[in-house]
Amino acid sequence: MRWNLVLDGGQPIADRFLACYQTLTGTSLDDQPYWDLVSLFDLLLDRDPAHPGDIDADDQRHLTTYVKKVLAVYH
C-alpha cells in the first residue's frame, strides 16, 4: 500500500496513511521499514528490465526518496 501511495501522492501521503493506520489500530509497527523495503524489492525485482512498465523517471525519484527515508531508520 505504501509504495502505491508514494507513487500516487508522494512520501508525505504514505507517511500520513501509516500514522492514521497506527492511530486507528493502536499498533506501533516498529518493523514497518523492513516491510517497506521488502514490498519495494518485490515490485522492482518482478519487472522485466527490457519492459519497465509504468515506472517513469518521476516515479523513480519518488521511490528513491522513499528508500532513502526507509534506510535512514537503520542508521
C-alpha positions in Angstrom: 0.0 0.0 0.0 2.7 2.5 1.0 4.7 2.3 -2.3 1.5 2.8 -4.2 0.8 5.9 -2.1 4.4 7.1 -2.7 3.9 6.9 -6.4 0.5 8.4 -6.5 0.8 11.1 -3.9 4.4 11.3 -2.6 6.1 10.3 0.6 4.0 12.6 2.9 0.8 10.9 1.9 2.3 7.4 2.6 3.6 8.6 6.0 0.2 10.1 6.8 -1.6 6.8 5.9 0.8 4.9 8.2 0.3 7.3 11.0 -3.5 7.1 10.6 -3.4 3.3 10.5 -1.3 3.2 13.7 -3.6 5.5 15.5 -6.7 3.6 14.4 -5.4 0.2 15.2 -3.2 1.1 18.2 -0.3 -0.9 16.5 3.2 0.5 16.6 4.5 -1.3 13.5 8.2 -1.0 14.6 9.2 -3.3 11.7 7.4 -1.2 9.0 10.7 0.0 7.4 11.7 -3.6 6.8 8.3 -4.4 5.1 8.6 -1.2 3.1 11.8 -2.4 1.7 10.5 -5.9 1.1 7.5 -4.6 -0.8 9.6 -2.3 -2.9 12.1 -5.0 -3.8 9.2 -7.3 -4.8 8.0 -4.5 -7.1 11.3 -3.8 -8.7 12.7 -7.3 -8.9 9.5 -8.6 -10.6 9.9 -6.3 -13.5 11.4 -7.2 -16.9 14.3 -4.7 -17.4 13.5 -4.5 -21.1 10.0 -3.5 -20.3 10.0 -1.4 -17.1 6.2 -0.9 -17.3 4.7 2.2 -15.9 7.5 3.3 -13.7 8.8 6.5 -15.2 11.5 9.0 -14.2 9.2 10.8 -11.8 8.2 7.6 -10.1 11.9 6.6 -9.8 12.5 9.9 -8.0 9.6 9.2 -5.6 10.9 5.7 -5.0 14.5 6.9 -4.4 13.2 9.4 -1.7 11.1 6.5 -0.2 14.1 4.2 0.0 16.4 6.9 1.5 13.8 7.6 4.2 13.4 3.9 5.0 17.1 3.3 5.1 17.6 6.3 7.4 15.8 4.4 10.1 18.7 1.9 10.2 21.5 4.5 10.5 
